[in-house]
Amino acid sequence: MDVLVTGGTGRLGTRLVPRLRQDGVVVRQMSRRGTGPGGVRGDLATGFDLRAALAGVDVVVHAASAPLGDPWQVDVAGTRRLVEAISREGLRHLVYVSIVGVDRIPFGYYRAKFAAEQVLLASGLPVTLLRVTQFHDVVDELLDTARRGPVLPVPMGWRLQPVDVDEVAAHIAGLCAGPPSGGVVEFGGPEALTAAELARAWAAVRAPNARVVATPVPGRMSSVLRDGAALPGGGPRGRRTYAGHLRG
Ligand SMILES: NC(=O)c1ccc[n+]([C@@H]2O[C@H](COP(=O)([O-])OP(=O)(O)OC[C@H]3O[C@@H](n4cnc5c(N)ncnc54)[C@H](OP(=O)(O)O)[C@@H]3O)[C@@H](O)[C@H]2O)c1
């Protein structure tokens, strides 16, 4: 099996690439600079080098994204460029890494991810749209950024079900070997927690002097997050809890 991973240099990609290689898979790790062993260049924002990067692959894991850049250019138009550059004859499976709740959480980046899903569904390619919950490391980073000295403010009542990124990588490696689902499947962590519960667990280990303050946040996005829009419905679950991640 010859697999190309877009976003091969990202948080998920750098865990997925070695995981696939462990399974004996030939991996092309795509990024804009094409660094690293098995690295290939490809820029979703311009289309440069995409066709060469993709030539002859059996499976594509599409995990590139630009949440802090221009997701409409990279995630949406970039996914369209990817679809156009893929040689359809050989492709057995394209796994797109999306986010649980992109269809119901009114947040600009999520709207772009949902639009990218629609591009893939309309493409006629053999796709699986894998919606994943927030990675544990990202929760750590968000809490670290939110802390203001001794105070750690978090949105009141938001519910999340974060997941271990290595378990996501292992799950994707399993999907690559199987048939496309043709639609949306989900994968999340083992337990749903409020933002305050996550913050208290994080503070206990990483910032023992910080006091967690749950603050009401108005607006529709906040209301759907309180209602559980970021929680996975059915589907398999990772086993590592957020507390286990913090201990590790
Ligand atoms: N982080 C989370 O908690 C989370 C949760 C659920 C789902 N997801 C999804 O999982 C995927 C991976 O997330 P991540 O956190 O691993 O992302 P990340 O660390 O931000 O990595 C982004 C990747 O996209 C690549 N990229 C950016 N712009 C590009 C462009 N113009 N052309 C080609 N590649 C480009 C980057 O490569 P270079 O900069 O090296 O070119 C990098 O490899 C994303 O689709 C994200 O939406 C993430």
The ligand as a Gaussian input file, in Angstrom:
#p B3LYP/6-31G(d) Opt

LIG

0 1
 N       -5.966000      19.712000      16.369000
 C       -7.120000      19.171000      16.787000
 O       -7.482000      19.155000      17.979000
 C       -8.006000      18.517000      15.753000
 C       -9.177000      17.871000      16.169000
 C       -9.981000      17.244000      15.218000
 C       -9.615000      17.290000      13.876000
 N       -8.488000      17.961000      13.507000
 C       -8.135000      17.988000      12.093000
 O       -7.003000      17.154000      11.937000
 C       -6.184000      17.644000      10.871000
 C       -4.757000      17.755000      11.387000
 O       -4.725000      18.685000      12.454000
 P       -3.336000      19.101000      13.139000
 O       -3.673000      19.707000      14.456000
 O       -2.390000      17.966000      13.029000
 O       -2.875000      20.262000      12.131000
 P       -1.550000      21.139000      12.210000
 O       -0.636000      20.668000      13.294000
 O       -2.009000      22.591000      12.253000
 O       -0.826000      20.859000      10.820000
 C       -1.295000      21.416000       9.646000
 C       -0.618000      20.719000       8.484000
 O       -1.178000      21.271000       7.274000
 C       -0.086000      21.570000       6.419000
 N       -0.438000      22.719000       5.558000
 C       -0.810000      23.960000       5.945000
 N       -1.011000      24.729000       4.865000
 C       -0.746000      23.949000       3.770000
 C       -0.769000      24.173000       2.371000
 N       -1.063000      25.383000       1.838000
 N       -0.462000      23.148000       1.544000
 C       -0.128000      21.924000       2.048000
 N       -0.091000      21.648000       3.368000
 C       -0.390000      22.660000       4.220000
 C        1.089000      21.906000       7.317000
 O        2.290000      21.638000       6.616000
 P        3.482000      22.715000       6.391000
 O        3.136000      23.946000       7.195000
 O        4.716000      21.981000       6.896000
 O        3.485000      22.918000       4.937000
 C        0.892000      20.886000       8.442000
 O        1.486000      19.659000       8.093000
 C       -6.795000      18.969000      10.433000
 O       -7.560000      18.775000       9.281000
 C       -7.705000      19.362000      11.593000
 O       -8.839000      20.092000      11.181000
 C       -7.659000      18.560000      14.406000

